[in-house]
Amino acid sequence: MLDIQFIRDNAELVSEKSKQKGYKVDIPKLLEVDSERRKLQQKVDELRARRNKHAESLKQGKPTDEQIATGKEIKTKLIGIEEELAQLDKKFDEDMRAVPNIFADDVPIGGEEDSVEIKKVGDQKTGGKNQIRDHLDLAIAKDWVDFERGAKVAGAKFYFLKGDLALLENALTQFALDFVIKNKFTFMTVPHMVNSRVVTGTGFAPRTSEQSDEYYIEDEDLSLIGTAEMPLTGYHADEILDESTLPLMYAGMSPCYRKEAGTYGKHTRGLFRVHQFNKLEMYAYCLPEKSQEMHEQILKLEEQIWQAIGIPYHVINIASGDLGAPAYKKYDVEYWSPVDEKYRELTSCSNCTDYQSRNLSIRVRRKDGKVEALHTLNGTAVSLARSLVAIIENFQDADGNVTIPEVLRPYMGGRKQI
């Protein structure tokens, strides 16, 4: 969540930027609740002080009937106001969590179509489906993927990877893992479920109930994770980290489970948009003044991965309406699809500033002893299913074989083709 003092000082800015992100929030109403809450808190503090002073006076001898009556009166008033304050605190917390993070001044305003290209790398093959086979058609012909049996076992958009394509996914994983470790990320496996505090704390609350993307465990305070970002954020919840330990950089490997709610009309064929996939996620905790630099560093690492593999791509600065609640700024790396002759989503990286850390009470103690919220960032190293699509489309030959990118061959026993 945002700092309430920041909202008080910048009410119009927060209101406008929330609207430009696509969130309906009533900042004036929030500030009314905040004001009333503070007034009640002052009354509670005053009554508690009176109660304590009264209790001290009773120690001087046997209490009179008047003193007993006064004590009961204070207690009754205090209970009533504390109950009222508890309800108001709950309302205040709900309203605060509904307010998204603001966004950077250089973020373009608008929806998905208004995102701005800032870089383009690699040659764009053309020819479409007349010359290049769709990844799903080729994978089925090669017996590399089985969606029919995936549906039989789990439902639509679940699948089995088989043989060479499963081995290629493993090669991608090992290559990316070696890469992030060389770049000083600590490798972590993570829980595949998180509690509701972590879900809301990371900012994955949807704009509407219809857009909820998480799978919830019935009768349990647990959800399947949509990304390792969720448990990696919760890892340091309620902790104060020493300034000397920052930045902390983690790489979390996990399956990701998503309903893909609200994706109607988007590219959904084959492996591109599925309910379960594997992903290696980069994550960083850093000082506030270092987060912009860290964001650029994570983007650079993502680009280096795809440059090494040899996938043509461009980088876009995501528009306000497509940022989501926690992101202050977000870059997407999109690969060139020679089948569709357009760019498709591949990876992303976001600077969430102090939005998540405030939600989960993750702070840093400065060298001078001051304690404040730190900043969190995340970025995809490889999203495996989608990465396989990019490789199949960009590395197939006229005979329907797929050349293994050179950097992945050591992880495929030296093979050059599948």
Long-range contacts (C-beta under 8 A, 24 or more apart in sequence): 1-96, 1-97, 1-99, 1-355, 1-358, 1-359, 2-96, 2-99, 2-101, 2-102, 2-355, 2-358, 3-354, 3-358, 3-373, 4-34, 4-96, 7-31, 7-99, 8-34, 13-102, 14-99, 14-102, 17-100, 17-102, 17-103, 17-320, 18-99, 18-100, 18-102, 20-103, 20-109, 20-320, 20-321, 21-100, 21-103, 21-320, 21-321, 21-323, 21-324, 21-325, 22-111, 22-207, 22-320, 22-321, 23-98, 23-99, 23-100, 23-207, 23-325, 25-95, 25-98, 25-99, 25-100, 26-95, 27-99, 29-95, 30-92, 30-95, 30-96, 30-99, 33-88, 33-91, 33-92, 33-95, 34-92, 36-88, 37-85, 37-88, 37-89, 37-92, 40-81, 40-84, 40-85, 40-88, 41-85, 43-81, 44-78, 44-81, 44-82, 44-85, 47-74, 47-77, 47-78, 47-81, 48-78, 50-74, 51-75, 51-78, 97-200, 97-205, 97-359, 98-205, 100-203, 100-323, 100-324, 100-325, 100-326, 100-355, 101-203, 101-325, 101-326, 101-327, 101-328, 101-352, 101-353, 101-355, 102-328, 103-320, 103-323, 103-327, 103-328, 103-329, 104-328, 104-329, 104-351, 106-317, 106-329, 107-317, 107-318, 107-319, 107-320, 107-323, 107-329, 108-317, 108-319, 108-320, 109-319, 109-320, 109-321, 110-319, 110-320, 110-321, 111-319, 111-321, 111-322, 112-319, 112-321, 112-322, 113-319, 114-319, 114-321, 115-316, 115-317, 115-318, 115-319, 115-322, 115-332, 116-316, 116-317, 116-319, 117-314, 117-315, 117-316, 118-315, 118-316, 118-317, 118-331, 119-314, 119-315, 120-313, 120-314, 120-315, 121-303, 121-306, 121-307, 121-312, 121-313, 121-314, 122-307, 122-310, 122-311, 122-312, 122-313, 122-336, 123-312, 124-312, 124-336, 124-338, 124-341, 125-312, 125-336, 125-338, 125-394, 126-338, 126-341, 127-338, 128-338, 128-339, 128-340, 128-341, 129-339, 132-338, 132-339, 132-393, 132-396, 133-339, 133-396, 133-400, 134-269, 134-270, 134-339, 134-393, 135-270, 135-271, 135-272, 135-339, 135-388, 135-389, 135-392, 135-393, 136-269, 136-270, 136-271, 138-392, 138-396, 138-400, 138-402, 139-165, 139-270, 139-271, 139-392, 141-400, 142-400, 142-418, 145-270, 145-271, 147-270, 154-275, 154-276, 155-275, 156-275, 157-260, 157-273, 157-274, 157-275, 158-274, 158-275, 158-276, 159-271, 159-274, 164-418, 165-388, 165-418, 167-412, 167-418, 168-388, 168-391, 168-402, 168-404, 168-408, 168-412, 168-418, 169-278, 169-384, 169-385, 169-388, 170-411, 171-404, 171-408, 171-411, 171-412, 172-382, 172-384, 172-387, 172-388, 172-391, 172-408, 173-253, 173-278, 173-280, 173-382, 173-384, 174-411, 175-308, 175-309, 175-407, 175-408, 175-411, 176-280, 176-305, 176-381, 176-382, 177-251, 177-253, 177-280, 177-381, 179-301, 179-304, 179-305, 179-308, 179-381, 180-251, 180-280, 180-282, 180-301, 180-381, 181-251, 183-301, 184-249, 185-249, 185-250, 185-251, 185-282, 186-248, 186-249, 186-250, 186-251, 187-250, 187-251, 187-253, 188-232, 188-235, 188-250, 188-251, 188-252, 188-253, 189-252, 189-253, 189-254, 190-225, 190-228, 190-231, 190-232, 190-252, 190-253, 190-254, 191-225, 191-231, 192-224, 192-225, 192-254, 192-255, 192-257, 193-217, 193-222, 193-223, 193-224, 193-225, 194-222, 194-223, 194-225, 194-230, 194-231, 194-234, 195-221, 195-222, 195-223, 196-221, 196-223, 197-234, 197-237, 197-360, 198-230, 198-231, 198-233, 198-234, 198-237, 198-360, 199-223, 199-230, 200-359, 201-233, 201-234, 201-237, 201-356, 201-359, 201-360, 202-229, 202-230, 202-233, 202-234, 202-326, 202-356, 202-359, 202-360, 203-324, 203-325, 203-326, 203-352, 203-355, 203-356, 203-359, 204-230, 204-325, 204-326, 205-325, 206-261, 206-262, 210-261, 210-262, 211-261, 211-262, 212-259, 212-261, 213-258, 213-259, 213-260, 213-261, 213-262, 214-257, 214-258, 214-259, 215-257, 215-258, 215-259, 224-257, 225-254, 225-255, 225-256, 225-257, 226-256, 226-257, 226-258, 227-254, 227-256, 227-279, 227-281, 227-378, 228-252, 228-253, 228-254, 228-256, 228-279, 228-280, 228-281, 228-283, 229-281, 229-283, 229-378, 232-281, 232-283, 232-378, 233-283, 233-356, 233-360, 233-362, 233-376, 234-360, 236-285, 236-360, 236-362, 237-360, 237-361, 237-362, 238-360, 238-361, 238-362, 239-361, 239-362, 239-363, 240-363, 240-364, 240-365, 240-371, 241-285, 241-362, 241-363, 241-364, 241-365, 241-374, 242-364, 242-365, 243-287, 243-364, 243-365, 243-366, 243-367, 244-367, 246-285, 246-286, 246-287, 246-290, 246-364, 246-374, 247-284, 247-285, 247-286, 247-287, 247-290, 247-294, 248-284, 248-285, 248-286, 249-282, 249-283, 249-284, 250-282, 250-283, 250-284, 251-280, 251-281, 251-282, 251-283, 251-381, 252-280, 252-281, 252-283, 253-278, 253-279, 253-280, 253-281, 254-278, 254-279, 254-281, 255-279, 256-383, 267-340, 267-344, 270-389, 271-385, 271-386, 271-388, 271-389, 272-344, 272-385, 272-386, 272-389, 274-385, 277-383, 277-384, 277-385, 277-386, 278-384, 278-385, 279-380, 279-381, 279-382, 279-383, 279-384, 280-380, 280-381, 280-382, 280-384, 281-378, 281-379, 281-380, 281-381, 282-349, 282-378, 282-379, 282-380, 282-381, 283-376, 283-377, 283-378, 283-379, 284-376, 284-377, 284-378, 285-357, 285-362, 285-374, 285-375, 285-376, 286-374, 286-375, 286-377, 287-364, 287-374, 287-375, 288-353, 288-354, 288-372, 288-373, 288-374, 288-375, 290-375, 291-351, 291-353, 291-375, 291-377, 292-351, 294-351, 294-375, 294-377, 295-329, 295-331, 295-349, 295-350, 295-351, 295-377, 298-349, 298-377, 298-378, 298-379, 299-331, 299-333, 299-349, 299-379, 301-379, 301-381, 302-333, 302-347, 302-349, 302-379, 302-380, 302-381, 303-333, 305-381, 305-382, 306-333, 306-335, 306-346, 306-347, 308-405, 308-407, 309-391, 309-405, 309-407, 309-408, 310-394, 310-395, 310-405, 310-406, 311-335, 311-336, 311-346, 311-390, 311-391, 311-394, 312-336, 312-394, 313-343, 313-346, 314-343, 318-348, 323-350, 324-350, 325-355, 326-350, 326-352, 326-355, 326-356, 327-351, 327-352, 328-352, 328-353, 328-355, 335-390, 335-394, 336-394, 337-390, 337-393, 338-393, 338-394, 339-393, 344-386, 344-389, 344-390, 345-386, 346-380, 346-383, 346-386, 346-387, 346-390, 347-379, 347-380, 347-381, 347-382, 347-383, 348-379, 348-380, 349-377, 349-378, 349-379, 349-380, 350-377, 350-378, 350-379, 351-375, 351-377, 352-376, 352-377, 352-378
